[in-house]
Amino acid sequence: MAETKFLPKIGSKIKININKVKDRLPGKLIEEISSNPKAVITGYKMTDGSNIGITAKLQNGQQNWFFPEEIEKG
């Protein structure tokens, strides 16, 4: 079972680490995150049955999910 005690709380302000996501996200989203990496956690997502991802709302209102290791405290 995935560890949840280290997950940031919903509503927490975070920054997306662009270097850790640029190989898996579309170019337009990479540009958006590069210009403003700040986001707010909106929830959690089961990724593969053994890991939990973070759903976050970017400054432009778009939502996406990220692995916990791809985000930083904002």
Secondary structure as the mmCIF struct_conf table of DSSP 4:
data_model
#
loop_
_struct_conf.conf_type_id
_struct_conf.id
_struct_conf.beg_label_comp_id
_struct_conf.beg_label_asym_id
_struct_conf.beg_label_seq_id
_struct_conf.end_label_comp_id
_struct_conf.end_label_asym_id
_struct_conf.end_label_seq_id
TURN_TY1_P TURN_TY1_P1 LYS A 5 PHE A 6
BEND BEND1 LEU A 7 LEU A 7
HELX_LH_PP_P HELX_LH_PP_P1 PRO A 8 LYS A 9
TURN_TY1_P TURN_TY1_P2 ILE A 10 GLY A 11
STRN STRN1 LYS A 13 ILE A 16
HELX_RH_AL_P HELX_RH_AL_P1 ILE A 18 VAL A 21
TURN_TY1_P TURN_TY1_P3 LYS A 22 ARG A 24
BEND BEND2 LEU A 25 LEU A 25
HELX_RH_AL_P HELX_RH_AL_P2 GLY A 27 SER A 35
STRN STRN2 LYS A 38 MET A 46
BEND BEND3 ASP A 48 SER A 50
STRN STRN3 ILE A 52 LEU A 58
TURN_TY1_P TURN_TY1_P4 GLN A 59 ASN A 60
BEND BEND4 GLY A 61 GLY A 61
STRN STRN4 GLN A 63 PHE A 66
HELX_RH_3T_P HELX_RH_3T_P1 PRO A 68 GLU A 70
STRN STRN5 ILE A 71 LYS A 73
#
